[in-house]
């Protein structure tokens, strides 16, 4: 999660260049598409998802399993902030 910019994007690109098979997720689908297109030889799939939505996170996990059969590492670079009153 949080792969569309900043640390998440840099991490995704670094891992892709090292040959990792990646499932990227973030709220900004256009950015995810650009990252995938900038690395045409990498194994990258992506899914628009918001870390605060359980169902969307589950869909990302399901995508990873269907594409690659398992998850070796899960790196969450997204954050969620809820105010409690």
SULRAPE-V49116 format. One record per residue. N is the residue number from 1. RES is the residue in three letters. OMEGA is omega in whole degrees, -180 to 180 (999 if undefined). D_CENTER is the distance of its C-alpha to the mean C-alpha in whole Angstrom. Layout:
BEGIN
n->{N:N}
res->{RES:RES}
omega->{OMEGA:OMEGA}
d_center->{D_CENTER:D_CENTER}
END
This chain:
BEGIN
n->{1:2:3:4:5:6:7:8:9:10:11:12:13:14:15:16:17:18:19:20:21:22:23:24:25:26:27:28:29:30:31:32:33:34:35:36:37:38:39:40:41:42:43:44:45:46:47:48:49:50:51:52:53:54:55:56:57:58:59:60:61:62:63:64:65:66:67:68:69:70:71:72:73:74:75:76:77:78:79:80:81:82:83:84:85}
res->{UNK:UNK:UNK:UNK:UNK:UNK:UNK:UNK:UNK:UNK:UNK:UNK:UNK:UNK:UNK:UNK:UNK:UNK:UNK:UNK:UNK:UNK:UNK:UNK:UNK:UNK:UNK:UNK:UNK:UNK:UNK:UNK:UNK:UNK:UNK:UNK:UNK:UNK:UNK:UNK:UNK:UNK:UNK:UNK:UNK:UNK:UNK:UNK:UNK:UNK:UNK:UNK:UNK:UNK:UNK:UNK:UNK:UNK:UNK:UNK:UNK:UNK:UNK:UNK:UNK:UNK:UNK:UNK:UNK:UNK:UNK:UNK:UNK:UNK:UNK:UNK:UNK:UNK:UNK:UNK:UNK:UNK:UNK:UNK:UNK}
omega->{179:-174:-170:179:174:-178:180:178:180:179:180:-180:180:-180:179:180:177:175:179:173:-169:166:-179:178:177:179:-176:-176:179:179:178:179:179:178:179:-179:180:-180:-172:-179:-178:175:-177:166:-179:179:175:-179:177:-175:180:-179:-176:-178:179:177:178:178:177:177:179:178:179:180:-178:-179:-170:175:-179:174:177:-178:174:-178:180:178:-179:178:178:-179:177:178:177:180:999}
d_center->{5:6:5:8:11:13:12:8:9:12:10:8:11:13:12:12:15:16:16:13:11:7:5:2:3:6:10:11:10:13:11:8:11:13:11:11:14:15:14:16:17:14:12:9:8:6:7:8:8:10:10:14:14:15:15:12:10:12:11:8:10:13:11:10:14:15:13:14:16:15:12:14:12:9:8:8:9:10:13:16:19:22:25:28:32}
END
